[in-house]
């Protein structure tokens, strides 16, 4: 468990906390003078108005790692001890896209630090620094970062959040980070397949297969450094993809991701990547798509129905709360898609989609397929109306909109059977979009022609969601914008609460 600290104790004497940290991290560490922290990233807790987690990485072990925070720049409080989580990666089971130095460390160690802050003040900007023994962050350029807590749940302030998946690292990923930052988001949804540390394998063995997966643990270092300029100040809420199943670290593959990030994970004790939270008038649910994935079967049905039961109970709680206008579900794998990459998941259609229908989920965001695609609103597997760009949808009546936003930086996929692209001001009604659902643990598929694939774009981009709570006689709305890598609008749809 991470350290938990209340606002009342944040500025108290920190000697006891530092002593506690020393007992966790005091084995043969260097003096720390040159061990600069890197890859800072933050996340919200289940109550984003009061809970934030600050995380970062060290390339070597350090003594007494800590966070110091303040609401007034330059007046940092006492150190708050960090929890250390260590990953050990043998060079023998890695195949890097870089050279492993002949005199370098073997095995490779990665050190991740986490501090969970509770009882913060809503709608408040905090400044923070991270450091350790012999490293004074207050004297180094670029060491001060900020985060802002969410407003209270009853706030009617508009806000934006962004999303994309299948990021990896490189030129395209960095460009999309800048585009996301330009939207001034309250938070970002990272839709799985984050680092591409698992960077190759047989077609149906991308994650969960140590005998065929090619792995490079250092790609995580590159990802966190690349993302730091935005992730150190904008909370990144992460959901799990197939490439997060790294079985070198734990039987279910999630030991690695649990060391690197801290999500709410409040579905049940021991859940990973399965959690709920709310931001003002929007209920948010993260699901683990590996539980329903037929193609990458390492974790297929590993929750034995527990995730489905929890999902239904959580949706019932959200829909029973009159202060929640919209419900957004996000995961890696696609319930509905016409891509030729990961395809669509028949198990999700059979087990999850009926629950989405029952509780009138407004929006489902996924990645896995490295394209942009939006469906018409769907009920019982069929479109209820044609929803061209700039249409307004009432999900309570029309059904759920499913959006694939997986072109976050890695090599692009195609649409199945070469269905044509069709997007804002470039509509194309020729061809017949076809959904491909992989058979269990197989490269073969069941194919179905569909009419619900409304927008298709094969290019890098992000999704931005602008939420406007109800005001006087104006209904609550959620505007979904898809932007290409240059910020050009390629799709827009508005969801409206009746």
Backbone torsions as a table, in degrees:
resi	resn	phi	psi	omega
1	UNK	NA	147.5	176.3
2	UNK	-79.0	160.0	175.9
3	UNK	-67.4	139.5	177.4
4	UNK	-117.6	132.3	-176.2
5	UNK	-136.0	137.3	178.4
6	UNK	-89.8	161.7	178.5
7	UNK	-60.7	-31.6	-178.6
8	UNK	-64.4	-25.9	-175.9
9	UNK	-104.4	-1.2	-172.8
10	UNK	-63.3	-33.4	-174.7
11	UNK	-107.8	15.8	176.6
12	UNK	-80.9	173.6	178.8
13	UNK	-58.4	132.5	-172.8
14	UNK	-100.7	7.5	-174.8
15	UNK	-60.9	-41.7	-178.4
16	UNK	-66.0	-37.6	-179.9
17	UNK	-67.1	-42.0	179.0
18	UNK	-64.9	-39.1	178.0
19	UNK	-62.1	-40.1	178.3
20	UNK	-63.5	-40.0	179.1
21	UNK	-63.5	-36.8	-177.3
22	UNK	-62.9	-34.1	-179.9
23	UNK	-67.8	-22.4	-178.5
24	UNK	-88.2	-26.5	-166.0
25	UNK	-127.9	14.7	-165.9
26	UNK	-89.2	12.8	-178.3
27	UNK	-84.3	114.7	168.3
28	UNK	37.6	54.3	176.2
29	UNK	-90.5	153.2	174.6
30	UNK	-69.1	177.6	-176.3
31	UNK	-74.6	-10.3	170.6
32	UNK	85.2	-1.8	-173.6
33	UNK	-63.6	-32.9	-178.2
34	UNK	-108.9	5.0	-176.8
35	UNK	-88.5	76.4	-176.2
36	UNK	-70.0	132.0	174.2
37	UNK	-62.5	150.2	179.7
38	UNK	-146.3	165.0	172.7
39	UNK	64.3	39.9	178.7
40	UNK	-63.6	137.5	175.0
41	UNK	-148.9	143.4	-177.6
42	UNK	-120.9	161.2	178.6
43	UNK	-146.1	155.0	172.5
44	UNK	-83.8	155.8	165.1
45	UNK	-88.1	-170.7	-179.1
46	UNK	-63.6	-26.7	173.8
47	UNK	-112.4	93.1	-173.8
48	UNK	-69.9	-10.4	176.4
49	UNK	-77.6	-15.8	-175.9
50	UNK	-134.5	-10.9	-171.9
51	UNK	-125.9	126.2	176.0
52	UNK	-140.2	142.3	174.0
53	UNK	-112.6	130.7	175.2
54	UNK	-106.8	127.2	-177.5
55	UNK	-131.4	152.7	175.8
56	UNK	-160.6	-179.5	-175.9
57	UNK	-128.9	148.3	168.5
58	UNK	-121.4	140.0	178.6
59	UNK	-83.4	-11.7	172.2
60	UNK	-142.5	160.9	-176.8
61	UNK	-70.0	139.0	-179.9
62	UNK	-128.2	161.6	177.4
63	UNK	-94.2	141.6	170.3
64	UNK	52.3	56.7	176.0
65	UNK	-68.2	149.1	-174.9
66	UNK	-157.1	167.5	169.8
67	UNK	-121.1	143.4	168.8
68	UNK	-125.8	135.3	-177.8
69	UNK	-128.9	164.1	177.8
70	UNK	-162.2	160.2	170.9
71	UNK	-101.2	-1.6	177.9
72	UNK	-128.9	116.2	-174.4
73	UNK	-53.3	131.8	176.7
74	UNK	92.7	-7.5	-178.5
75	UNK	-117.4	60.8	-174.3
76	UNK	-70.7	144.0	178.3
77	UNK	-79.2	-172.2	-177.9
78	UNK	-66.6	154.2	178.5
79	UNK	-61.7	140.3	175.4
80	UNK	-113.4	120.9	-172.3
81	UNK	-64.5	141.7	179.3
82	UNK	-99.4	152.0	172.2
83	UNK	-88.4	132.7	177.9
84	UNK	-96.6	131.1	171.8
85	UNK	-124.3	123.9	-173.5
86	UNK	-110.6	135.9	173.5
87	UNK	-114.9	133.6	177.5
88	UNK	-111.2	121.7	-177.0
89	UNK	-122.7	113.8	179.1
90	UNK	-69.6	135.2	176.8
91	UNK	-64.5	-29.9	-174.9
92	UNK	-63.0	-27.5	178.7
93	UNK	-106.9	24.8	175.6
94	UNK	-115.7	148.1	172.9
95	UNK	-131.2	97.0	-171.7
96	UNK	-83.7	161.4	170.8
97	UNK	-95.9	17.6	175.0
98	UNK	-139.8	169.9	179.9
99	UNK	-85.2	133.4	171.9
100	UNK	-82.5	120.2	-176.0
101	UNK	-62.6	138.6	-176.1
102	UNK	-62.0	-24.9	179.0
103	UNK	-108.0	15.5	-179.6
104	UNK	-79.7	177.6	-176.9
105	UNK	-70.9	139.1	172.9
106	UNK	-143.9	113.8	4.0
107	UNK	-76.0	172.8	175.4
108	UNK	-86.9	135.1	175.9
109	UNK	-114.8	140.5	173.2
110	UNK	-124.5	132.4	-175.0
111	UNK	-115.5	119.7	-178.4
112	UNK	-115.9	135.3	-177.5
113	UNK	-117.1	142.9	-176.8
114	UNK	-142.6	138.5	172.3
115	UNK	-132.8	123.9	177.2
116	UNK	-98.0	124.9	179.5
117	UNK	-108.1	127.5	177.8
118	UNK	-117.7	166.1	175.1
119	UNK	57.8	36.9	172.2
120	UNK	-76.1	172.9	-179.4
121	UNK	-93.8	129.8	179.3
122	UNK	-60.4	153.9	175.2
123	UNK	52.1	44.5	-176.0
124	UNK	-129.3	137.0	174.5
125	UNK	-88.7	126.9	176.7
126	UNK	-112.6	142.8	170.8
127	UNK	-101.7	144.8	178.5
128	UNK	-146.5	156.4	171.8
129	UNK	-135.6	153.2	175.0
130	UNK	-121.1	142.4	-178.6
131	UNK	-159.0	-167.6	179.7
132	UNK	-163.1	178.5	-178.8
133	UNK	-54.9	129.9	-179.9
134	UNK	73.1	6.4	174.5
135	UNK	-125.0	108.5	-178.0
136	UNK	-98.7	102.8	-175.7
137	UNK	-67.0	-20.3	-178.7
138	UNK	-69.6	-10.8	-177.3
139	UNK	-111.7	12.4	-176.6
140	UNK	-118.8	134.6	179.7
141	UNK	-65.8	136.4	176.0
142	UNK	83.8	5.0	-176.5
143	UNK	-85.6	-15.3	-177.7
144	UNK	-90.8	127.7	176.5
145	UNK	-126.6	169.1	-179.8
146	UNK	-131.4	159.1	165.5
147	UNK	-144.3	161.3	178.4
148	UNK	-126.6	129.2	175.8
149	UNK	-72.1	155.3	179.9
150	UNK	-72.4	157.7	170.1
151	UNK	-65.6	168.2	174.2
152	UNK	-64.7	160.3	-171.7
153	UNK	-59.9	-28.7	-177.8
154	UNK	-87.0	8.1	179.8
155	UNK	-67.3	146.2	177.8
156	UNK	-111.3	21.2	178.1
157	UNK	-76.3	134.1	175.5
158	UNK	-67.6	154.3	178.3
159	UNK	-152.7	164.8	179.5
160	UNK	-127.4	143.9	166.4
161	UNK	-131.3	158.5	-177.2
162	UNK	-120.9	165.5	-178.9
163	UNK	-157.1	144.4	163.0
164	UNK	-167.6	162.5	179.2
165	UNK	-133.0	-179.5	178.9
166	UNK	53.3	55.1	-173.1
167	UNK	-83.0	-59.0	-170.9
168	UNK	62.2	-158.9	177.3
169	UNK	-132.1	154.7	-178.2
170	UNK	141.6	-173.5	-173.1
171	UNK	-58.2	-51.6	-176.2
172	UNK	-63.4	-40.9	179.7
173	UNK	-63.4	-42.7	179.6
174	UNK	-63.7	-39.0	-179.9
175	UNK	-64.7	-39.0	179.3
176	UNK	-71.0	-31.9	172.8
177	UNK	-57.6	-44.6	179.5
178	UNK	-63.9	-40.5	179.3
179	UNK	-64.5	-41.9	177.3
180	UNK	-62.7	-44.0	179.4
181	UNK	-60.3	-34.2	179.8
182	UNK	-63.0	-21.3	-179.8
183	UNK	-81.6	-5.3	-177.6
184	UNK	51.6	55.2	-174.0
185	UNK	-75.2	150.4	172.0
186	UNK	-72.0	-31.7	176.6
187	UNK	-161.3	168.5	-179.1
188	UNK	-127.8	139.0	174.4
189	UNK	-100.2	117.0	177.2
190	UNK	-97.0	109.0	-164.2
191	UNK	-91.5	42.3	171.1
192	UNK	84.5	168.5	-171.8
193	UNK	50.2	65.4	-166.9
194	UNK	-79.2	-63.1	-170.9
195	UNK	-94.9	-20.1	-170.0
196	UNK	57.7	34.4	170.7
197	UNK	-60.9	-37.9	164.9
198	UNK	-81.5	104.3	-166.9
199	UNK	-112.6	3.3	174.8
200	UNK	-171.3	176.4	-179.3
201	UNK	157.6	-179.3	175.5
202	UNK	-65.3	159.9	-173.3
203	UNK	-54.5	-33.1	-178.0
204	UNK	-109.3	25.6	-176.8
205	UNK	-134.3	46.8	179.5
206	UNK	-97.9	86.3	-178.2
207	UNK	107.8	127.8	176.8
208	UNK	87.1	10.6	-178.1
209	UNK	-137.0	87.9	-175.1
210	UNK	-67.3	-17.8	-179.5
211	UNK	-76.7	-23.1	-177.4
212	UNK	-122.4	-22.3	-178.6
213	UNK	-69.1	135.4	172.9
214	UNK	-95.7	130.9	-167.5
215	UNK	-133.3	141.5	176.5
216	UNK	-141.6	99.5	-175.5
217	UNK	-60.9	-27.7	-177.4
218	UNK	-67.8	-15.3	176.6
219	UNK	-62.2	-28.2	175.5
220	UNK	-64.5	-39.6	176.4
221	UNK	-57.6	-46.4	-178.7
222	UNK	-63.1	-40.5	-179.4
223	UNK	-62.0	-49.8	-176.0
224	UNK	-65.8	-37.2	177.0
225	UNK	-66.7	-43.1	179.0
226	UNK	-59.7	-40.4	-173.2
227	UNK	-87.1	-8.4	-168.7
228	UNK	-58.6	-36.6	-174.0
229	UNK	-63.6	-27.3	177.2
230	UNK	-104.5	-40.9	-174.6
231	UNK	-72.6	-15.7	177.2
232	UNK	-78.3	-12.2	-178.6
233	UNK	-128.7	-21.9	176.0
234	UNK	-109.4	120.8	-179.5
235	UNK	-59.2	130.6	175.3
236	UNK	-103.8	116.3	178.9
237	UNK	-100.7	118.1	-166.3
238	UNK	-105.8	138.0	169.6
239	UNK	-118.2	159.5	-168.7
240	UNK	-92.6	136.6	171.8
241	UNK	-108.7	178.6	179.8
242	UNK	-63.9	-29.9	-179.0
243	UNK	-79.9	-0.6	170.1
244	UNK	-90.4	0.0	175.0
245	UNK	-86.8	87.5	-176.3
246	UNK	-106.3	89.5	-169.3
247	UNK	-72.4	-0.1	175.9
248	UNK	-70.5	-21.9	-172.4
249	UNK	-102.7	-24.2	-178.8
250	UNK	-164.5	157.0	-177.0
251	UNK	-56.7	-38.7	-179.8
252	UNK	-89.5	0.8	176.3
253	UNK	85.7	-4.2	-172.5
254	UNK	-98.3	4.5	177.7
255	UNK	-61.3	-35.6	179.9
256	UNK	-67.0	-50.0	-176.7
257	UNK	-68.4	-31.9	178.5
258	UNK	-69.2	-26.5	175.6
259	UNK	-75.0	-31.9	-169.5
260	UNK	-89.1	-32.1	-176.2
261	UNK	-132.2	163.3	175.4
262	UNK	-130.1	108.3	175.1
263	UNK	-104.8	169.2	179.3
264	UNK	-58.7	-39.7	176.6
265	UNK	41.9	52.4	-174.3
266	UNK	-105.4	15.2	179.1
267	UNK	-65.3	-46.9	174.0
268	UNK	-161.1	168.1	-179.4
269	UNK	-62.1	121.4	-179.9
270	UNK	93.5	-2.2	177.3
271	UNK	-67.4	148.5	179.5
272	UNK	-129.5	122.6	178.3
273	UNK	73.4	7.5	179.3
274	UNK	-119.0	111.2	-173.7
275	UNK	-162.8	164.7	176.0
276	UNK	-130.3	153.5	175.4
277	UNK	-162.6	172.4	177.4
278	UNK	-136.0	147.4	172.8
279	UNK	-124.5	107.3	-175.9
280	UNK	52.7	-113.9	-173.2
281	UNK	-96.5	15.5	-177.9
282	UNK	-119.5	123.2	172.6
283	UNK	-87.6	130.9	-174.3
284	UNK	-117.3	135.6	178.5
285	UNK	-132.5	126.1	173.7
286	UNK	-103.1	128.8	179.1
287	UNK	-115.3	154.0	174.8
288	UNK	-95.6	101.9	-179.1
289	UNK	-67.9	-16.4	176.7
290	UNK	-61.9	-22.5	-178.9
291	UNK	-69.5	-19.4	-176.9
292	UNK	-125.2	17.2	-173.1
293	UNK	-92.7	117.4	-179.7
294	UNK	-77.4	-28.0	-174.2
295	UNK	-82.0	-45.2	177.9
296	UNK	-105.3	90.2	-162.9
297	UNK	-92.2	9.0	-175.8
298	UNK	-56.5	-36.1	179.7
299	UNK	-117.6	20.5	178.9
300	UNK	-59.6	123.8	177.9
301	UNK	59.5	29.3	-177.4
302	UNK	-70.9	-21.6	178.0
303	UNK	-86.3	-4.7	177.4
304	UNK	52.9	43.5	177.1
305	UNK	86.4	-6.0	-176.9
306	UNK	-65.8	-39.7	179.8
307	UNK	-64.7	-41.9	180.0
308	UNK	-63.1	-44.1	179.1
309	UNK	-62.9	-43.9	178.3
310	UNK	-63.4	-42.3	179.8
311	UNK	-56.7	-48.3	-178.2
312	UNK	-64.0	-42.1	179.2
313	UNK	-64.0	-40.8	-178.7
314	UNK	-69.7	-40.3	177.0
315	UNK	-62.4	-38.3	177.7
316	UNK	-63.0	-39.9	178.1
317	UNK	-65.7	-43.2	178.5
318	UNK	-62.2	-46.3	-177.2
319	UNK	-72.4	-17.0	174.7
320	UNK	-85.3	-2.2	-178.8
321	UNK	-102.2	109.9	-176.2
322	UNK	-67.9	-12.0	179.3
323	UNK	-86.4	-5.4	177.6
324	UNK	-100.4	117.4	-179.5
325	UNK	-88.2	-41.9	-174.2
326	UNK	-124.9	149.3	174.0
327	UNK	-122.6	125.0	179.9
328	UNK	-117.3	127.6	173.7
329	UNK	-108.0	134.6	177.6
330	UNK	-133.8	142.4	-177.1
331	UNK	-161.2	177.6	-178.2
332	UNK	-87.0	-47.1	-171.6
333	UNK	-82.8	152.0	-173.8
334	UNK	-91.3	127.8	170.6
335	UNK	-73.2	-45.2	177.8
336	UNK	-130.4	129.7	179.2
337	UNK	-165.3	153.1	174.5
338	UNK	-116.5	24.5	179.4
339	UNK	-79.0	155.0	176.7
340	UNK	-91.6	3.6	-179.3
341	UNK	-86.3	-97.2	179.3
342	UNK	-80.1	-12.8	-179.8
343	UNK	68.6	-157.3	178.5
344	UNK	-116.0	162.0	-175.2
345	UNK	-108.0	110.5	-178.8
346	UNK	-65.1	-32.1	179.6
347	UNK	-65.7	-39.8	176.9
348	UNK	-63.8	-38.4	177.9
349	UNK	-64.6	-37.4	-176.7
350	UNK	-78.7	-36.9	-171.4
351	UNK	-106.7	-39.8	-174.0
352	UNK	-91.8	-42.7	-175.6
353	UNK	-57.7	-40.7	176.8
354	UNK	-61.3	-32.5	177.0
355	UNK	-72.0	-39.4	174.3
356	UNK	-58.9	-42.9	178.2
357	UNK	-62.0	-46.8	-174.9
358	UNK	-59.5	-41.9	-176.0
359	UNK	-103.3	14.5	171.0
360	UNK	53.5	52.3	173.9
361	UNK	-61.6	133.3	-175.7
362	UNK	-80.3	-44.7	-171.6
363	UNK	-144.1	135.5	171.9
364	UNK	-119.0	122.1	179.6
365	UNK	-108.4	133.2	177.4
366	UNK	-145.5	173.3	175.9
367	UNK	-128.6	-122.8	177.6
368	UNK	73.2	-49.8	171.8
369	UNK	-91.1	125.0	-170.3
370	UNK	-90.0	66.0	179.4
371	UNK	-150.6	178.0	166.1
372	UNK	-111.2	133.5	176.1
373	UNK	-149.7	138.9	174.2
374	UNK	-128.0	139.0	178.0
375	UNK	-92.3	162.2	159.5
376	UNK	-63.7	163.8	172.4
377	UNK	-61.5	137.0	-172.0
378	UNK	-122.1	136.5	167.9
379	UNK	-133.3	136.5	177.6
380	UNK	51.4	35.9	174.9
381	UNK	81.4	3.7	-177.9
382	UNK	-129.8	150.1	178.0
383	UNK	-70.2	141.5	177.6
384	UNK	-97.2	-20.7	178.4
385	UNK	-163.0	156.1	173.4
386	UNK	-81.0	128.0	-175.8
387	UNK	-123.5	83.2	176.2
388	UNK	-65.9	164.5	176.4
389	UNK	-53.6	141.7	179.9
390	UNK	73.6	20.3	171.6
391	UNK	-87.4	152.6	171.9
392	UNK	-103.9	131.5	-178.0
393	UNK	-116.9	142.1	171.6
394	UNK	-109.5	94.2	-172.5
395	UNK	-57.0	-32.5	-179.8
396	UNK	-58.3	-30.4	179.1
397	UNK	-102.3	-37.3	-168.7
398	UNK	-91.6	-26.6	-177.9
399	UNK	114.5	-173.0	-172.8
400	UNK	-92.4	137.7	172.8
401	UNK	-96.3	132.5	179.5
402	UNK	-112.9	127.6	-176.7
403	UNK	-126.9	124.6	173.9
404	UNK	-95.6	123.2	179.4
405	UNK	-134.1	67.1	-172.2
406	UNK	-105.4	8.9	-178.8
407	UNK	-94.1	58.0	-173.7
408	UNK	-87.2	0.1	177.2
409	UNK	153.2	-23.9	-178.0
410	UNK	-86.4	172.8	-176.1
411	UNK	-54.5	135.6	-173.3
412	UNK	-74.2	150.4	171.6
413	UNK	-93.2	176.2	175.2
414	UNK	-112.5	167.9	171.0
415	UNK	-87.9	143.1	-172.7
416	UNK	-62.6	139.1	-179.8
417	UNK	54.6	31.6	175.2
418	UNK	54.4	38.5	172.3
419	UNK	-57.8	138.3	-174.2
420	UNK	-72.0	153.1	170.0
421	UNK	-65.7	150.2	177.9
422	UNK	-155.2	113.8	-175.8
423	UNK	-150.7	179.7	-171.2
424	UNK	-52.0	125.0	-180.0
425	UNK	66.9	6.9	175.2
426	UNK	-138.6	45.6	-177.6
427	UNK	-69.3	142.8	-178.6
428	UNK	-144.4	112.8	-177.9
429	UNK	-98.1	6.7	178.3
430	UNK	-78.1	165.2	179.1
431	UNK	75.1	170.1	-179.4
432	UNK	-127.7	105.9	177.1
433	UNK	-59.1	139.4	-176.1
434	UNK	-129.3	131.6	177.8
435	UNK	-90.3	130.9	178.4
436	UNK	-109.7	120.6	176.5
437	UNK	-114.9	115.7	-178.2
438	UNK	-66.0	142.7	172.0
439	UNK	-77.0	161.4	-173.4
440	UNK	-59.0	123.4	176.6
441	UNK	51.8	46.2	-173.8
442	UNK	-147.5	153.0	174.2
443	UNK	-88.0	-3.6	177.4
444	UNK	-90.1	162.4	-172.2
445	UNK	-144.5	161.4	166.7
446	UNK	-98.8	130.3	-173.5
447	UNK	-112.2	138.8	-179.0
448	UNK	-137.8	126.0	173.9
449	UNK	-72.7	138.2	-174.1
450	UNK	-131.6	161.3	177.3
451	UNK	-114.6	-5.5	-172.9
452	UNK	-87.8	-5.7	-179.5
453	UNK	-78.5	99.6	-170.0
454	UNK	-92.5	-40.4	-178.2
455	UNK	-129.0	130.5	179.5
456	UNK	-136.1	129.3	-179.7
457	UNK	-142.6	126.8	-178.1
458	UNK	-105.0	85.5	-179.5
459	UNK	-172.6	164.9	-179.2
460	UNK	-71.7	148.8	179.2
461	UNK	174.7	178.2	-179.6
462	UNK	-128.8	165.3	169.6
463	UNK	-112.5	132.0	174.8
464	UNK	-117.9	136.2	-178.5
465	UNK	-121.5	118.8	-179.1
466	UNK	-102.8	117.5	-175.9
467	UNK	-106.6	128.2	176.0
468	UNK	-122.3	109.1	178.3
469	UNK	-64.1	164.8	-179.5
470	UNK	-60.9	138.9	178.0
471	UNK	-140.8	118.0	-177.9
472	UNK	52.5	-115.8	-177.5
473	UNK	-95.6	1.6	-179.2
474	UNK	-88.6	130.7	180.0
475	UNK	-73.0	159.5	174.1
476	UNK	-67.2	139.6	179.9
477	UNK	-133.6	157.5	175.5
478	UNK	-136.7	107.6	-178.4
479	UNK	-94.7	125.2	-178.9
480	UNK	-104.3	120.8	179.2
481	UNK	-117.2	131.8	171.4
482	UNK	-106.1	126.9	-177.8
483	UNK	-119.0	136.1	174.7
484	UNK	-76.3	178.3	-172.2
485	UNK	-62.4	-18.1	177.4
486	UNK	-98.4	6.6	178.6
487	UNK	85.1	8.4	179.1
488	UNK	-78.6	134.0	-179.2
489	UNK	-70.2	125.1	178.2
490	UNK	-115.1	-11.2	177.3
491	UNK	-164.2	148.2	175.7
492	UNK	-153.5	134.8	179.4
493	UNK	-145.4	145.6	178.7
494	UNK	-117.2	127.6	173.7
495	UNK	-99.9	133.1	-173.9
496	UNK	-125.8	135.6	176.3
497	UNK	-81.3	129.3	-178.7
498	UNK	-68.2	NA	NA
